[in-house]
Amino acid sequence: MSSKEINAYCHFCGASVGDVSERTGNKVESIYDCPKCWVNYCSQCSALKDDSLDGIVICLRCNSKMERVL
């Protein structure tokens, strides 16, 4: 059985996990995908809902809950 490498990147700053975001200058720790908009956000370009105890990440376009890809 072969494993496929996931090469996800942020559609806004172009960074992947481990890269430095050109937008913020900080290291990207994860990539999130919005299932409704089909857009990937990195941990630097996404919106984290502060009042949530479980760290739900919200899409900046449609306010949907995003799923972590990497």
N, C-alpha and C positions, 0 to 999 in steps of 0.2 A: 504494500500500500504506500503510495507516495503522498507527501504533504505538499500543499500549495502555499507559497509565500504570499502573504497579504501585503500589498504595497499601497496603503491608503495615505492620502495627503489632504491637507486643508485646501479647499477651493478658494479661499480668500488670500492667504499669505503664501501658499505653496509648500509649507513645511510639513514634514512627517515626524514621527516620534523620534526624539533625540536631536532633531535640528533646532536651530535658533530661529524664532519667528522674526521676520524682517519688520513686522508691524509693531511688536512690543520689545524686541531685543531679548526676550526670555526663552528658555528651553521649553520645547513642546513635550509634554508628558503623556498625552493621549490624543486619539482622534475619535470624533463622534460623528454619527450619521443620522440625518433626519429622514425617516421613512416616508414622510409626506412630501417634502421638497426635493428629495434625492440630492442633498448637499452635504458635504463633509465639512466639519469645523474642527480645528485643533483646540487644545485646552487653553490656548491664548486668545482665540477669536470667538469662543463660545460663551454663552451666558449661563452662569450657575445660579440656580434659585437659592438664595440665602436662607429663606425660612424653612427649607426642607431638611429633615433630619437624615435622609438617605442620599443626599447629594444629587438630586435630579438635575440634569442639564437640559436647558430649554433652547429650542431653535429661535434665532433672532428674527427670522422671517415670519414664521407661522405660529410660534409659541407652543409647538408640539414637543413632547418628551422625546429626546434623542437617545439612541443606543450607542454604547461604546463599541468601536470597531477594534482599536488597538490601544 
